[in-house]
Amino acid sequence: MTRWGLVGFGEAGRVIGGALAASGADLAVHDRLLADPDRGAELAAAVRAAGARPVADVAELADRDVVLSLVTPATAVAAAEGFAPAAPDGVLYVDLNSTAPQVKEAVVAALPAARVVDGVMTGGGIRLDGRRIPISLAGPDAGEAARLLGGAGLTAAVVGERVGAAAALKMLRSVVVKGLEGLWTEALLAAAELDVVEPLLAMVEETLDRWPTRDFATMLVTTHVGHAGRRQVEARMVRDTVAGTGVEPLMSAALVARQEHTARGLERAGRRPGEVPATLAEALEVLRSLPR
């Protein structure tokens, strides 16, 4: 039987750790708070209630075959450094923390004896049942990690061969998701000033409901190439409209910058206005080749 270790028993650690323990896995859990005289006993009881064994010293994870790290992003490297003196040769260390690719590489450097796998959780995160949280993995040993996690009832897939690829994928997803958060916040704040919140929601809803996600992304990017020249003018009016309501146009200003950047590049490249690429791949190639 695979011996599992878990570093970190916060909100995410409890969900993933609970799912592992529920599958019958032999799970030992370390959290720095287990050594806290005021909070340790309560946390240890929570670990046992989940079906796992609490260990106050991270060195007690030295007999584990797989160790998962689920600490705060700011302490991901410190957690790896703390485990390093006890890490046996070849232990599979799956860093599931939401950090930048460079942080994942620092974890690799901190654990020379381990086989580090870059992992991230997406698709609704810890609000889902632990067994259904999509886990993306990357690195030379990601396939083995995916097999072991899958065997324990979790949902894991390999997305890249290099450590950092999964982390980058989540960061880029956040460009879209967190970007939408910012765009909706700015637009609805301005709409509230004009008392048109419901009409705006209905108008955008009608547009979004017409398109599957992939088709919508393709339409936006291909037409961005074809029409950035005129859209930069529209974007300036968007920015000024938001500013006119008293809402600071932070996202709208970024929209202007993106349209102007593309428009300048297309003009320097001599590309004709209105020429829309046939595919997303073609559009991205055009944008990647523009003078910078």
FENNORBEL-V227092 format. One record per residue. N is the residue number from 1. OMEGA is omega in whole degrees, 0 to 359 (* if undefined). Layout:
n->N omega->OMEGA
n->N omega->OMEGA
This chain:
n->1 omega->177
n->2 omega->177
n->3 omega->185
n->4 omega->172
n->5 omega->179
n->6 omega->175
n->7 omega->180
n->8 omega->179
n->9 omega->173
n->10 omega->185
n->11 omega->181
n->12 omega->180
n->13 omega->179
n->14 omega->180
n->15 omega->181
n->16 omega->178
n->17 omega->178
n->18 omega->179
n->19 omega->178
n->20 omega->181
n->21 omega->180
n->22 omega->179
n->23 omega->181
n->24 omega->182
n->25 omega->172
n->26 omega->189
n->27 omega->172
n->28 omega->185
n->29 omega->172
n->30 omega->172
n->31 omega->184
n->32 omega->181
n->33 omega->177
n->34 omega->179
n->35 omega->180
n->36 omega->183
n->37 omega->182
n->38 omega->187
n->39 omega->186
n->40 omega->183
n->41 omega->179
n->42 omega->180
n->43 omega->178
n->44 omega->178
n->45 omega->179
n->46 omega->178
n->47 omega->180
n->48 omega->179
n->49 omega->179
n->50 omega->179
n->51 omega->181
n->52 omega->181
n->53 omega->179
n->54 omega->174
n->55 omega->184
n->56 omega->180
n->57 omega->182
n->58 omega->179
n->59 omega->179
n->60 omega->175
n->61 omega->183
n->62 omega->180
n->63 omega->184
n->64 omega->176
n->65 omega->180
n->66 omega->176
n->67 omega->177
n->68 omega->176
n->69 omega->178
n->70 omega->179
n->71 omega->176
n->72 omega->181
n->73 omega->183
n->74 omega->183
n->75 omega->182
n->76 omega->180
n->77 omega->179
n->78 omega->178
n->79 omega->178
n->80 omega->179
n->81 omega->179
n->82 omega->181
n->83 omega->188
n->84 omega->182
n->85 omega->182
n->86 omega->186
n->87 omega->178
n->88 omega->179
n->89 omega->174
n->90 omega->179
n->91 omega->179
n->92 omega->183
n->93 omega->184
n->94 omega->180
n->95 omega->184
n->96 omega->183
n->97 omega->181
n->98 omega->182
n->99 omega->178
n->100 omega->179
n->101 omega->181
n->102 omega->178
n->103 omega->177
n->104 omega->179
n->105 omega->177
n->106 omega->176
n->107 omega->177
n->108 omega->181
n->109 omega->182
n->110 omega->185
n->111 omega->183
n->112 omega->181
n->113 omega->187
n->114 omega->170
n->115 omega->187
n->116 omega->175
n->117 omega->177
n->118 omega->181
n->119 omega->175
n->120 omega->176
n->121 omega->182
n->122 omega->171
n->123 omega->180
n->124 omega->172
n->125 omega->192
n->126 omega->176
n->127 omega->178
n->128 omega->169
n->129 omega->185
n->130 omega->181
n->131 omega->184
n->132 omega->178
n->133 omega->178
n->134 omega->177
n->135 omega->177
n->136 omega->185
n->137 omega->177
n->138 omega->180
n->139 omega->182
n->140 omega->182
n->141 omega->182
n->142 omega->180
n->143 omega->179
n->144 omega->179
n->145 omega->180
n->146 omega->179
n->147 omega->181
n->148 omega->178
n->149 omega->178
n->150 omega->179
n->151 omega->178
n->152 omega->174
n->153 omega->178
n->154 omega->182
n->155 omega->184
n->156 omega->179
n->157 omega->177
n->158 omega->181
n->159 omega->180
n->160 omega->182
n->161 omega->184
n->162 omega->175
n->163 omega->184
n->164 omega->182
n->165 omega->179
n->166 omega->178
n->167 omega->179
n->168 omega->180
n->169 omega->180
n->170 omega->178
n->171 omega->180
n->172 omega->173
n->173 omega->180
n->174 omega->174
n->175 omega->181
n->176 omega->187
n->177 omega->179
n->178 omega->175
n->179 omega->176
n->180 omega->177
n->181 omega->180
n->182 omega->180
n->183 omega->179
n->184 omega->181
n->185 omega->181
n->186 omega->182
n->187 omega->182
n->188 omega->174
n->189 omega->178
n->190 omega->179
n->191 omega->179
n->192 omega->178
n->193 omega->181
n->194 omega->180
n->195 omega->179
n->196 omega->182
n->197 omega->183
n->198 omega->176
n->199 omega->178
n->200 omega->179
n->201 omega->181
n->202 omega->182
n->203 omega->180
n->204 omega->178
n->205 omega->180
n->206 omega->179
n->207 omega->184
n->208 omega->183
n->209 omega->181
n->210 omega->192
n->211 omega->164
n->212 omega->187
n->213 omega->183
n->214 omega->179
n->215 omega->180
n->216 omega->178
n->217 omega->180
n->218 omega->179
n->219 omega->183
n->220 omega->186
n->221 omega->179
n->222 omega->179
n->223 omega->173
n->224 omega->178
n->225 omega->183
n->226 omega->192
n->227 omega->181
n->228 omega->181
n->229 omega->180
n->230 omega->181
n->231 omega->176
n->232 omega->177
n->233 omega->178
n->234 omega->181
n->235 omega->178
n->236 omega->178
n->237 omega->175
n->238 omega->179
n->239 omega->183
n->240 omega->177
n->241 omega->179
n->242 omega->180
n->243 omega->181
n->244 omega->177
n->245 omega->183
n->246 omega->177
n->247 omega->180
n->248 omega->187
n->249 omega->183
n->250 omega->180
n->251 omega->180
n->252 omega->177
n->253 omega->177
n->254 omega->176
n->255 omega->177
n->256 omega->182
n->257 omega->180
n->258 omega->180
n->259 omega->180
n->260 omega->179
n->261 omega->179
n->262 omega->181
n->263 omega->178
n->264 omega->181
n->265 omega->179
n->266 omega->180
n->267 omega->179
n->268 omega->180
n->269 omega->179
n->270 omega->180
n->271 omega->184
n->272 omega->176
n->273 omega->177
n->274 omega->180
n->275 omega->185
n->276 omega->178
n->277 omega->183
n->278 omega->184
n->279 omega->176
n->280 omega->180
n->281 omega->179
n->282 omega->180
n->283 omega->180
n->284 omega->178
n->285 omega->177
n->286 omega->182
n->287 omega->179
n->288 omega->183
n->289 omega->183
n->290 omega->175
n->291 omega->182
n->292 omega->*
